[in-house]
Amino acid sequence: MDKAASILDTAYATIMPRLPLNFNIREGYGLLELGLELKLAGRKDMLNFIRALPMTAQELLDEYFESDVVKAAIASVGIHGFTLGPMGAGTGYTLIHNWMNRGGLANVNVGKAGEITQALANAVKSFGGEIRTEAEVKSIKVESQIAKGVILANGEEILANQILSSADPKHTLLKLVGAQDLPPEFVWHTQSIKMRGSVAKIHLQTNGNHGIPEGTVVLAPSIKYLERAYDAAKYGEISEKPYLEVTTSGNVVSIHFQSAPYALRNSEWKVESAKVAELAIKTLEEYFPALHASRITHHIITPIDLEQTYGLTEGDLNHGQLMLDQFLFMRPIPGWSNHKTPIDNLYLCGSGVHGGGGVSGAAGRNAVKALK
Ligand SMILES: Cc1cc2nc3c(=O)[nH]c(=O)nc-3n(C[C@H](O)[C@H](O)[C@H](O)COP(=O)(O)OP(=O)(O)OC[C@H]3O[C@@H](n4cnc5c(N)ncnc54)[C@H](O)[C@@H]3O)c2cc1C
């Protein structure tokens, strides 16, 4: 897995050519570098990697393990954050992707994330840059297919020569730019990006005596359990027996709940959110009974909240599902994998483009390299 993750990491660090269009010398050079890295990886690892991508996580794990418990624990990494079950084609790829972003089987809290963002913020300021938060962009100002600046919700206009958006591609292009300024075929492709959020998050404030061990705990007793937890999402329903991933930080217990689809077929989120929070907590209490008495309060974030508060279209954590037809030179859409858009001076640098999703920084790094 580590070798496969390292190959994927190298691919993510390479700006993809705009296939099926011809690619320029800079893109060709990047691909040459990637080719060399892959050659160095060796034929056996390369073959294992390519073979694993379209496989189901279940098939892949069947080749190595006998215990269903072990298989399910590992397979849960492959479906975490995706609207997929471990019996679905392509979960071999998503398993490698999440393995890469987590540095292995479980999230390891090394406590440095704040330091990294602080260092980045300091770097911006040292170059004379200004960082503004609570500044919602209502639209991107476009004149003659050239991005000129942004207009904030309060009406303020900020002009710029280059604009990078880390909002998801659908949000950026269809809402902030608008279909009227884009070629029809491009609009059609952008509308077709598959966004399928099906995760809810529940944060619990406890008195600390919750009994849950430190680190990452997954409720994933078998491959079939995980597949059924996903089945519900296919029919627009909330899993009655969800896959949970639990992390603790002092008195706070955070539960990742799957599947909780954005588009509910027979209900709506304002009715379901309290029920989902209760279901998550009750399910966890079956395994950690001490949690019950230690509860103080809780807060749920539904896929609708992810869309309305964080701008994630359809609550998709990765700004677009990671699937084999939406990765490498097909992310965000075929022909536009080099971070550029049909609008001059407007670039995409977030999770929905090649290098994303996840908290790796790869998409942003590639986007900066792609700037004119
Ligand atoms: C519940 C949950 C669990 C996750 N688990 C994992 C995990 O285990 N491992 C992992 O690697 N990744 C995980 N992810 C995914 C990861 O968080 C994202 O891939 C990553 O944050 C994307 O980074 P980004 O900078 O591209 O976009 P974002 O972090 O989404 O940042 C985009 C920013 O743009 C802002 N924005 C959007 N629209 C506008 C606008 N119009 N005006 C102004 N600002 C705007 C948003 O508020 C947001 O701050 C998880 C995400 C969620 C929600």
The ligand as an ORCA input file, in Angstrom:
! r2SCAN-3c Opt
* xyz 0 1
  C     -16.452     15.738      7.453
  C     -15.223     15.727      6.591
  C     -14.287     14.697      6.730
  C     -13.144     14.671      5.929
  N     -12.194     13.714      6.144
  C     -11.024     13.769      5.484
  C      -9.944     12.887      5.802
  O     -10.066     12.046      6.678
  N      -8.789     13.005      5.102
  C      -8.629     13.948      4.128
  O      -7.550     14.047      3.542
  N      -9.624     14.785      3.799
  C     -10.802     14.734      4.452
  N     -11.812     15.598      4.139
  C     -11.686     16.391      2.917
  C     -10.848     17.621      3.094
  O     -11.296     18.343      4.213
  C     -10.974     18.468      1.833
  O     -10.588     17.698      0.706
  C     -10.061     19.693      1.929
  O     -10.415     20.480      3.036
  C     -10.182     20.514      0.678
  O      -9.365     21.645      0.804
  P      -9.607     22.881     -0.116
  O      -8.745     23.968      0.395
  O      -9.462     22.470     -1.547
  O     -11.141     23.268      0.049
  P     -11.964     23.616      1.357
  O     -11.299     23.136      2.612
  O     -13.368     23.171      1.074
  O     -11.880     25.188      1.371
  C     -12.594     25.979      0.454
  C     -12.878     27.271      1.182
  O     -13.552     28.147      0.292
  C     -14.545     28.814      1.023
  N     -15.559     29.265      0.084
  C     -16.409     28.517     -0.676
  N     -17.187     29.331     -1.415
  C     -16.825     30.591     -1.132
  C     -17.263     31.873     -1.582
  N     -18.242     32.005     -2.474
  N     -16.662     32.978     -1.066
  C     -15.662     32.875     -0.152
  N     -15.200     31.685      0.299
  C     -15.776     30.559     -0.182
  C     -15.074     27.770      1.995
  O     -15.721     28.395      3.093
  C     -13.777     27.087      2.395
  O     -13.172     27.705      3.506
  C     -12.951     15.665      4.935
  C     -13.894     16.690      4.789
  C     -15.013     16.727      5.602
  C     -16.022     17.868      5.428
*
